[in-house]
Amino acid sequence: MRYEEWNVENAKSLKGARLCLYLLDGSAELRIQKRPVILICPGGAYAATSDREAETVALQFAAMGYHAAVLRYSVAPAAYPAALLELGKSVLLLRAHAEEWNVQPDGLVLVGFSAGGHLACSYATFWNREWMAKELDAPAEKLRPNGLILGYPVVTSGLYAHRESIENLLGEDYERLKEQVSLENFVGSQNPRTFIWNTCADEAVPPQNSLLLANALVEKHVPTEYHMFEKGEHGLSLANALTQAADGRCVNREAACWLALAHRWLQTWLPY
């Protein structure tokens, strides 16, 4: 495995915004030569990027046979849309180096947790906007994600909003822009097939966030798989001992099966 870091800063970024790559080595002994890549956006209420939803998750996907990457994106007080453009630059980097890194160029899947789920879903919803192509100096088709996996995502800025995340994202522009980042209202045919999971017991990001998104995707005929587990607090990550919080929280045996379910879902449409 090769580990590399690439600067993805833009004019609005915080210093240190970077893409961390976990690239599986190729070999003439292996049938698999080109692999899909899983690009992970950790959560953290747009105030941080959680270590619990970063490298350990990436290594689990690598163990399944995927290349993996973690985006350490800009958070408050960085101005919107700094993180969104960093994600776009990351997508372009992966596609530009697809041959060198043995990446399937049409096998790019975004994974996002909590506020990172809002970032990943924002990108999956807005990638084809004219302003994105202009800011990134790239044709929209190069920016297209092929799939989306969301864990307990922040979605709405409405009644069920995780207000802290949306306020951190927008800063002084909160009142002016909040409706523009309520993602359930902008879903369309541009959205890629999507896998969502959350828990009914989540008291931080209301489960209605995932329900609103799933309903919008189904209404727009976007292929969607959705799992709501009865128990489990917010921020479960892998929901097992590998990502257990320092204070002992965030282990739930039932919800921990989400990763196996996501792997099965990936293999139904993106075999390697």
C-alpha positions, 0 to 999 in steps of 0.5 A: 500500500502507498500512502500519499497526501495531496494539497487541495486548498483553494482561496477560501481554504484553511491551511492544511486542507489535504487529501490522504490516499491509501492506494493498494499496490498493483501486481501481475499476480493479481486478477484485479488491476484497476479498483474503485476508490472510496473517498471519505468525508469525516464528520465533526459539525463543520468544526473539525474532521473526526479521526474516528471517521477517517483512517480506520474507516479507510483501511476497512474499505482497503481491506475489502479491495478498494482504494481509499482516501480521506479528505481533511477538508476546511471547517469553520471559520473557512468560508462556504464553499471552501470544503465543497471545492476541496472535494471537487479538486479531490475528485479531479485529482483521482481522475487525473491520476487514474492510470498511474494509481490503477483507479477505475475512473468511473468507480468513484464513491463518496462516503460521508458521516454526519456533517461530512455526509452533508458535504458529500451529499452537497457535492453529489447534488451540486456537482453539475452546477455551472459555478462548480465547473467554473471554480474548478476549471473543469468540465462537469462530466469530470466532476461526476461522482458514481456513488454515495454512502452516507452515515447519519448525515446532516441533510436539512437546514429546516425543521430537523436541522442540526443547526450547529453544523449549518451555522459552522458551514455558513458563518455570517451568511447563515440567514442568507444561504441556509435554504440553499444548503437544505439538500432534500430540496435540490435532489434530482437526476444528477444524484448518483445511486445512494446508500444511507444508514442511521439510527432511530435513537440519534439525538444529535442529528434527527433521523428525519434528516435521512428520511427526508433525503431518502424520500427525495431520492425515491421521488426523483427515481434515484436508486437508493438503499436505506437502513435505519437501525433502532438503537445507537447514538450519533457518531457510531462510525464503524460501531465496533471496538475499532472506532469506539470513543475514548469515553466508551461510547459508540459501539453497537453490534446491530448497527455495525453490520452497515459496512457489510451491507454497504459492501454488498450494495457496492458489489451489486453495481460496482464489481472490481 
